[in-house]
Amino acid sequence: MSMLPPAAEFRFPWEVNSVKEGDSVRTFGRLVCYQPEESRATLSAQHASKEHRVFVQTGFVEPFNPIMGAQYLVLGEADNNEELGVVIRARVLNCVDGVNMALLQKAISDQRSFFRERESQPAQPTDAT
């Protein structure tokens, strides 16, 4: 019996460097650089007056038609790179320009709060009548 991999957890761009190698991750950012010869894109996001960059290996999603400056959502696995740190090996790379990113961040935070609350509650016995 084979088991499915765990669902990719949403990570803010400023949290990506803390992801373990091989973990599935979802994140987002504005496309600031695309290097087709290296199959690599760079996403950027602002947080607390600091710019955070996420490096994305695009080999699995090519041909890739980049829209520079547009918002993208990426789903993939984390790889460690000696030069760059964590690189997301993209399985999905979607342009989500027009999405309210502040609302997306709030939804991610609310989802995390819900999961934490659900995990902290004791299991309810089921009534077998």
C-alpha positions in Angstrom: 0.0 0.0 0.0 1.5 3.3 -1.0 1.0 6.5 0.9 0.6 9.9 -0.7 3.1 12.6 0.3 1.8 15.1 2.8 0.1 18.1 1.4 2.3 21.1 0.7 2.2 23.6 3.6 1.9 27.3 2.8 5.1 29.1 3.8 5.6 32.8 3.6 8.6 33.8 1.4 10.5 34.9 4.6 10.0 31.3 6.0 11.2 29.3 3.0 14.9 29.1 4.2 13.7 27.2 7.3 12.1 24.4 5.2 13.9 21.0 5.3 15.2 19.5 2.1 12.5 17.4 0.3 9.6 19.0 2.1 6.7 20.0 -0.1 6.0 23.7 0.1 3.7 26.4 -1.4 4.7 30.0 -1.5 4.3 33.2 -3.5 6.1 36.3 -4.7 6.7 38.8 -7.5 8.8 37.5 -10.4 11.9 39.7 -10.4 14.3 37.5 -12.5 14.1 34.6 -14.9 17.3 32.9 -16.2 16.1 30.4 -18.9 19.6 29.0 -19.4 19.7 27.9 -15.8 16.0 27.1 -15.5 15.7 29.4 -12.5 13.3 32.1 -11.5 13.5 34.5 -8.6 10.5 35.6 -6.6 10.5 38.5 -4.2 8.2 39.6 -1.4 8.4 42.5 1.2 8.0 41.8 4.9 8.8 44.2 7.7 10.6 46.6 5.4 12.9 43.8 4.2 12.9 42.1 0.7 12.9 38.3 0.8 13.9 36.3 -2.3 12.7 32.8 -3.2 14.7 30.9 -5.8 12.7 28.5 -8.0 14.0 25.7 -10.3 11.7 25.8 -13.3 12.8 22.7 -15.2 9.6 20.8 -14.5 7.3 23.6 -15.6 9.0 24.7 -18.8 8.3 26.0 -21.4 7.7 28.9 -19.0 6.5 32.2 -20.4 7.5 34.7 -17.6 5.7 37.9 -16.9 8.2 40.1 -15.1 6.8 41.9 -12.1 3.7 39.7 -11.9 2.7 37.7 -8.8 3.3 34.0 -8.9 2.3 31.1 -6.7 4.7 28.1 -6.6 4.1 24.5 -5.4 7.1 22.2 -5.2 9.8 20.5 -3.1 12.7 22.2 -1.3 16.2 21.5 -2.4 19.4 22.8 -0.7 21.8 24.6 -2.9 25.3 25.6 -1.6 25.2 29.0 -3.3 21.6 30.0 -3.0 20.3 28.2 0.1 16.8 26.7 -0.3 15.6 26.4 -3.9 12.0 25.3 -4.6 11.9 22.7 -7.4 8.6 23.8 -9.0 5.9 21.3 -9.9 3.3 24.2 -10.4 4.1 27.8 -11.1 1.0 29.9 -11.7 0.7 33.6 -12.4 -1.8 35.0 -9.8 -1.5 38.7 -10.7 -4.5 40.5 -9.4 -4.9 38.4 -6.3 -5.0 40.5 -3.1 -1.8 39.4 -1.5 -2.6 40.9 1.9 -5.8 38.9 1.9 -3.9 35.7 0.9 -1.4 36.3 3.8 -4.4 36.7 6.2 -6.0 33.5 4.9 -2.7 31.6 5.5 -2.4 33.0 9.0 -6.1 32.1 9.7 -5.6 28.6 8.4 -2.6 28.1 10.6 -4.5 29.3 13.6 -7.4 26.9 12.8 -5.0 23.9 12.5 -3.2 24.8 15.8 -6.5 25.1 17.6 -7.8 21.9 16.1 -4.6 20.0 17.1 -4.8 21.4 20.7 -8.3 20.2 21.3 -8.8 16.7 22.7 -10.4 14.1 20.5 -14.2 13.9 20.9 -15.6 10.4 21.5 -17.9 9.3 18.8 -21.4 8.2 19.7 -22.0 4.7 18.2 -25.8 4.6 18.7 
